Structure formats: structure tokens, C-alpha cells
Amino acid sequence: MNRRTAITHVAAMLGGAFSAPTLLAMKRWEDRLPSGSFPAGFTLTENQRLIVAEVAEMIIPKTATPGAKDVGVPAFIVMMLQDCYKTPEHKSFTEGLNRLEAKQFLSLNAGERNALLTQVEADSVEEMKAYQVQQTKMGDNEDREQMAAQAKGLPYWRLMKELTMLGYFTSEEGIKSSFEYVPIPGKLEMITMKPNQKSFAY
């Protein structure tokens, strides 16, 4: 299974838990819309790219299996943001990175980084509530287009986690390290998983 095929199934595999902006981004990526369909000018500084890489690795660290960096997740995140997301998500993602830069994230030790990201995750709970209220208010409003231009995008932490998961589980190394591929499914039966046993992917 190549990445193009995997990306069309990964949301269902993970329980359909991705947000609407990410599902739309996946659809745009699959449809290969021309670059002119997206806002131009979204870029990250080298320092911001390093933060993306370090945060992704903290979300999925290297253990007995590859980490986020090993399977190319940081480059995937940047590519998806540039090619498949729109201005509100560009702004919210950049704002999140700016906050980490202001806290000197790359200069912190492991414990300090973990504490900072724990706080970022806690803060994102309220950010998600505000985001959902905003989306509800937009609804079928006649001024939806104008409201959308001013809307806040999906919060940074939610975007970061979704894109890390998406990048990891649509990479060949990531999927092979996490699931046992069974080309010909057997009968449907309930089994008890053994410790450290991989789930099955058909």
C-alpha cells in the first residue's frame, strides 16, 4: 500500500477522530489541487522547523520502533501546511510556534520541554471550546465567507498532534512498526492481545 492509498484510509483506521480542517486537507492532497488553490506565502523559519521536529519527536519518540523524525514526519507536516491548509490554520500554527519560540523551547532540557508542552495541551482545551463555538456561529450564516476570513484556525496543538499522527501512520516505516499486515484476513473472531503484540492491518 503506498502513501496515497494509506492517506485515504487513515482517518477511519484511527476512529475518524481528525478535525474537519484536517479531513479537508487530506481531501485536497488526494485530489492534487493546483497550488494556486491555496494561500501563498506560508513559510517557517529554520528555527520553527526545528521546533516542529522536536515536538513531533516528543509526541512519537523513538523507542524499539522508529520515532517521528525517523519516518520524515517533520517534512510531512510542513508540506501539508503549505499545500493543503488555508490561512486560518496557517495563522494559528504560526502563533503556536511563536509562543514556543518566546519560551526558548529549543534551549530547554527534556523535563522543561515536557512541562511546557503539558501546559500547551492544557491551554488547548479552552482554545478548542472557543473554536467549536466559532464554527457553530458560522454555520449557514449569510456572512459565512466574511466570517471565515476573520476566523481563528484550528488551535496549534490540535494541528500538531493530528499532522504528527497522520504523517507517522501513512509512512511505510510507521505503519509496519505499529501494525501486523495480514494480506488475507481470516475469520472474524475476538482474541486477547498478548503483551507488545501488534494490532492487525488488512
N, C-alpha and C positions, 0 to 999 in steps of 0.2 A: 504494500500500500504506500503510495507516495504522499508527500505532504499536502498536495492539492486535494486528494481524496480524503485524507485524515481530517483536514480542517473543516470539511463539511459535516463531519460526524462527531467531532469532539464535544460540542455543547451537549448533545444528547447523552454521550458517554459519561459526562460529568454531571448528569442530572439536570441539564438545561438551566444551570444556575448563572449563566452570564447575563449581564445587563443588556438593555436594548441597544445602547450605542455600540457595544462590542459585537453583538449579533449583526447589526447593520454593517459594521466594519468588516466582519467576516464575509458577509454577502458581497460587499464592494470588492473585496480582494478576490473572491471567487469569480466574480463577473469581469474582473480586469478592466474596470472603468478607466478611461483615459485620464492622464494626470491632470488635465485641465478641469476635471470634475471636483477637485479638492482645493482648499485654500493654499496659496503658495506662501513660501517664506518660513515654514516651520522648521527650525533647526535647533540643535542642542550644542552647547559648548563642549569642549573636551572634558572639562571638569564635571559637567552634568552627565555626560555619557559614563564617566567613571562611577558616579553615584548610582546611576541606573544599574550598572553591572554589579556593584557591591550589594545593593538592596535585593536584586533578583537572586543573588547567591545566598543571601540570608533567608529568603523565602524557600528556596530549594537548594540546600547546601550539598556539597559533595560528601558522600559517605561511602558505603560499599557500592553505591550507584552513582552515575555522573551527576554533577551539580548543574545549575542553570548556565554558568559560564561554559562548561564543557560542551553543551549542546547548542551553543550560539544564541541563547535567549536574549542577551542584551541587544544584539544587532537586529533581532526579530522585532523587539519592542519598538526600536527607533523606526524601522521600516514600516511597521503597521501604523504608527502615529503619523508619519509623513504621508503615507499613501492612502490611508483608509479612514482616518478620523477627520472631523471638521473642527472649526475654530473654537467652539466652547471647550472641547476636550483638550485641544492644544493649550488653551489658557490655563485650565485647571491643572494639567500635568506640569506645566512650567512653573506655576505658582507653588506647587508641592515641592518641586526640586529647589526652587529659590529658598523655601523655608529650611530645607535640609542644608543648603549651602550656608545660610546665615548662622546655622548651629555648628558649622565646621565639621560636617559629618565625616568627611574623609580623614580628619585628624583625630577622631575619637577612637578609643580602644573598643574591643568587642563588646564588653559589658555596657559601655556608654551608648554604643550604636543600638544595641538591643533595647535599652531603656528608651531611647529616643523614638525608635520605630513603634514600640509598645504605646507610647503616648500619641504618636501619629494615628495609629489604628483606633485608639480610644476616641480621638477627636473626629475621626471619620464617621463614627456612628451618628453624631449630630449633623455632620455635613450631608450624610445620606438622607436623613429625615428632611432637611431643607430642600435637597434636590428632588425628592419624591413629591413634596408639596408643590414645588415649582412645576413639575411635569403634570401634576393633576390640574393646576390652574390653567396651564396652556391648553390642555385637552383639545377641543374642537373650536377654540376661541377664534373669532374672525380676525383678530390681530396676531394670530399664531406666528406668522412669518416675522413680524416686528419683534415679538416677544422672544422668539428663538434666537434672533441676532444678539439680544441682550442677556440671554440665559447663561447661567453658570453651568459648566460641563460636569460630567460625572467626576466625583472627587478623585484626587490624585491617588490615594491609597487603593481605592477600588480598581481604578485603571491599572495600577502597577501589579496588583495581585492577579487580575484577570489575564493580563498580557503575559505575565510570567507563566501562569498555568497553561495558557493557550500555546505559547512558544515551546514549552517543555514537552507537553503531551502530543504535539504534532511533529516533533522531531523523531527521527528513526531511533536514535540512542535513548531518548526519553521514554518512548513507548515500549521499547524492548526491555528496558531495565525495570519497568513497572508492571508489565503485563506478560502473561504467558500466551503466546499466539497459538491458537488451535485452528488449523485450516478447515477441518471438517468437524463441526460440532457433534457431540454425542447426544444422548437422550437428556431431556430436561430433568434434573434431579437436584435436591437440596443436599449440599455437602458441607461438612465442617472444615473450614480452612485451618491448615496447620500453621504453627508459628513461622513467620517470614515467608509463607507461601504467596506467590504472586496471584493476583486475580487473572481471570481468563479474558482474552480478547478474541473474537471470532471474525 
